[in-house]
Amino acid sequence: MYNLAFWGFGEMAGYHLSHLLQYDKIKPVGAYDINRVRQRYAECRGLKAYKSKEELLSDPQIDIILVATSNEIHKELSIEALKAGKHVLCEKPATMNSADLEEIIKSAENEKKIFTVNQNRRVNKDFLLMKKYVENGTIGDVYAIESRVEGSKGIPDGWRSIKSMGGGMMLDWGVHLIDQIMYMRQEKVTNVFCKMYSINYKDVDDNFRLTMTFESGLTAHIEVSTNNFITHPRWYVLGNEGTLQIDDWSCDGKIIRCLNREDKWDKEITQSKAGPTKTMSPRSPESVETIILNEANNGFDFRELCTVYDQMVDAIDQKAPLIITPQQCLRVIKVMEAAFESAEKNEAIHTCI
Ligand SMILES: NC(=O)c1ccc[n+]([C@@H]2O[C@H](COP(=O)([O-])OP(=O)(O)OC[C@H]3O[C@@H](n4cnc5c(N)ncnc54)[C@H](O)[C@@H]3O)[C@@H](O)[C@H]2O)c1
């Protein structure tokens, strides 16, 4: 059993606490937050509220510090915690740029402590469902993956709409969606093109559209929107033998697989809703197979965050290598850096990430 303290006890820390209270290998013990209201709230929830960061860092009973502040101070706090001899679980994004994460990596190596990042969306059901069908070849060779997360309510108040504090949708959601794809496809990213928008929040990207190209030619198109009143499917994936669509977080969707490539064309151009075209005329229903996806997803599962905790505990115990490594997070951050550069220059950035 490892003892954990929160550095920053805001909304996400509270969410972790609810999970950790049901988890048997890490005991949440204390919290330090600069906001007195949150300090009091931590006490109400049964935690020791540290009066200063020095008191937190010098508490010998704490093994793990969970950094859950706004993004711009993740680097500074993580390094201080590592230097105080603590293992660190940092909220995503680990840092706002790759140089900062490289400093953390050096510090973790010097102190011989585990540093990992809460890239919890690697275990989301919608992602795992898509990954399963891509990897088992159901739709053949996959050449394009589209991943979208869309809302219409803008960005919540606070640091998320302030650039210097690490706001904006690339750092908030982009980091999850890029991480999912890079975790699934361990090949180099050779090209990044991104368009960012500031529709309602002038200081940050409140919407973005990113296209990453991998060495094999596979493209991943990622969109995060806060101003979409009509949404696209969560996942839309094209393979040479079929198409997969997952509609939303509920994980409903379908796969349509090609059974007969020969059954293609009518002899003459026929009249269809598309007008006079053979190319876009409908396929005969017998030439395809439809697989309905209806795996029930009743929301975010308690066990999903526990997977991240389990992986960290196994790495501390040296039972297994760390799964969410800082080196993987570094690649994701480098892609985000290329995306910001692309958006600023309005051109594609060649990369070798
Ligand atoms: N993994 C996920 O699914 C997920 C979901 C939401 C948020 N997050 C991440 O969690 C982190 C926190 O987000 P949040 O929504 O909880 O924000 P929040 O604003 O609710 O909480 C941040 C807290 O940090 C405190 N704080 C700021 N500076 C501090 C300092 N120097 N020392 C101590 N406390 C300090 C603030 O007072 C606040 O209580 C962010 O990095 C965010 O990206 C992750």
Ligand as a Chemical Component Dictionary entry (heavy atoms), coordinates in Angstrom:
data_LIG
# 
_chem_comp.id                   LIG 
_chem_comp.type                 NON-POLYMER 
_chem_comp.pdbx_formal_charge   0 
_chem_comp.three_letter_code    LIG 
# 
loop_
_chem_comp_atom.comp_id 
_chem_comp_atom.atom_id 
_chem_comp_atom.alt_atom_id 
_chem_comp_atom.type_symbol 
_chem_comp_atom.charge 
_chem_comp_atom.model_Cartn_x 
_chem_comp_atom.model_Cartn_y 
_chem_comp_atom.model_Cartn_z 
_chem_comp_atom.pdbx_ordinal 
LIG N1  N1  N 0  -7.069  12.978 -17.344 1  
LIG C1  C1  C 0  -8.240  13.542 -17.439 2  
LIG O1  O1  O 0  -9.193  12.942 -17.906 3  
LIG C2  C2  C 0  -8.413  14.964 -16.937 4  
LIG C3  C3  C 0  -9.688  15.543 -16.824 5  
LIG C4  C4  C 0  -9.770  16.844 -16.319 6  
LIG C5  C5  C 0  -8.614  17.531 -15.964 7  
LIG N2  N2  N 1  -7.402  16.938 -16.137 8  
LIG C6  C6  C 0  -6.158  17.666 -15.796 9  
LIG O2  O2  O 0  -6.102  17.869 -14.393 10 
LIG C7  C7  C 0  -5.419  19.083 -14.096 11 
LIG C8  C8  C 0  -6.290  19.934 -13.194 12 
LIG O3  O3  O 0  -7.505  20.199 -13.844 13 
LIG P1  P1  P 0  -8.820  20.585 -12.989 14 
LIG O4  O4  O 0  -9.945  20.514 -13.940 15 
LIG O5  O5  O -1 -8.856  19.800 -11.758 16 
LIG O6  O6  O 0  -8.490  22.115 -12.653 17 
LIG P2  P2  P 0  -8.976  22.915 -11.386 18 
LIG O7  O7  O 0  -8.793  24.344 -11.730 19 
LIG O8  O8  O 0  -10.312 22.440 -10.942 20 
LIG O9  O9  O 0  -7.928  22.500 -10.252 21 
LIG C9  C9  C 0  -6.611  22.956 -10.177 22 
LIG C10 C10 C 0  -6.284  23.201 -8.703  23 
LIG O10 O10 O 0  -4.894  23.469 -8.588  24 
LIG C11 C11 C 0  -4.737  24.457 -7.582  25 
LIG N3  N3  N 0  -3.421  25.090 -7.734  26 
LIG C12 C12 C 0  -2.998  25.939 -8.704  27 
LIG N4  N4  N 0  -1.701  26.281 -8.497  28 
LIG C13 C13 C 0  -1.304  25.611 -7.399  29 
LIG C14 C14 C 0  -0.061  25.513 -6.701  30 
LIG N5  N5  N 0  1.027   26.188 -7.092  31 
LIG N6  N6  N 0  -0.011  24.716 -5.607  32 
LIG C15 C15 C 0  -1.101  24.034 -5.178  33 
LIG N7  N7  N 0  -2.306  24.085 -5.795  34 
LIG C16 C16 C 0  -2.386  24.853 -6.909  35 
LIG C17 C17 C 0  -5.917  25.406 -7.798  36 
LIG O11 O11 O 0  -6.171  26.198 -6.672  37 
LIG C18 C18 C 0  -7.021  24.407 -8.116  38 
LIG O12 O12 O 0  -7.729  24.034 -6.952  39 
LIG C19 C19 C 0  -5.093  19.730 -15.441 40 
LIG O13 O13 O 0  -3.777  19.422 -15.799 41 
LIG C20 C20 C 0  -6.057  19.046 -16.406 42 
LIG O14 O14 O 0  -5.570  18.989 -17.725 43 
LIG C21 C21 C 0  -7.286  15.671 -16.589 44 
# 
loop_
_chem_comp_bond.comp_id 
_chem_comp_bond.atom_id_1 
_chem_comp_bond.atom_id_2 
_chem_comp_bond.value_order 
_chem_comp_bond.pdbx_ordinal 
LIG N1  C1  SING 1  
LIG C1  O1  DOUB 2  
LIG C1  C2  SING 3  
LIG C2  C3  SING 4  
LIG C2  C21 DOUB 5  
LIG C3  C4  DOUB 6  
LIG C4  C5  SING 7  
LIG C5  N2  DOUB 8  
LIG N2  C6  SING 9  
LIG N2  C21 SING 10 
LIG C6  O2  SING 11 
LIG C6  C20 SING 12 
LIG O2  C7  SING 13 
LIG C7  C8  SING 14 
LIG C7  C19 SING 15 
LIG C8  O3  SING 16 
LIG O3  P1  SING 17 
LIG P1  O4  DOUB 18 
LIG P1  O5  SING 19 
LIG P1  O6  SING 20 
LIG O6  P2  SING 21 
LIG P2  O7  DOUB 22 
LIG P2  O8  SING 23 
LIG P2  O9  SING 24 
LIG O9  C9  SING 25 
LIG C9  C10 SING 26 
LIG C10 O10 SING 27 
LIG C10 C18 SING 28 
LIG O10 C11 SING 29 
LIG C11 N3  SING 30 
LIG C11 C17 SING 31 
LIG N3  C12 SING 32 
LIG N3  C16 SING 33 
LIG C12 N4  DOUB 34 
LIG N4  C13 SING 35 
LIG C13 C14 SING 36 
LIG C13 C16 DOUB 37 
LIG C14 N5  SING 38 
LIG C14 N6  DOUB 39 
LIG N6  C15 SING 40 
LIG C15 N7  DOUB 41 
LIG N7  C16 SING 42 
LIG C17 O11 SING 43 
LIG C17 C18 SING 44 
LIG C18 O12 SING 45 
LIG C19 O13 SING 46 
LIG C19 C20 SING 47 
LIG C20 O14 SING 48 
# 
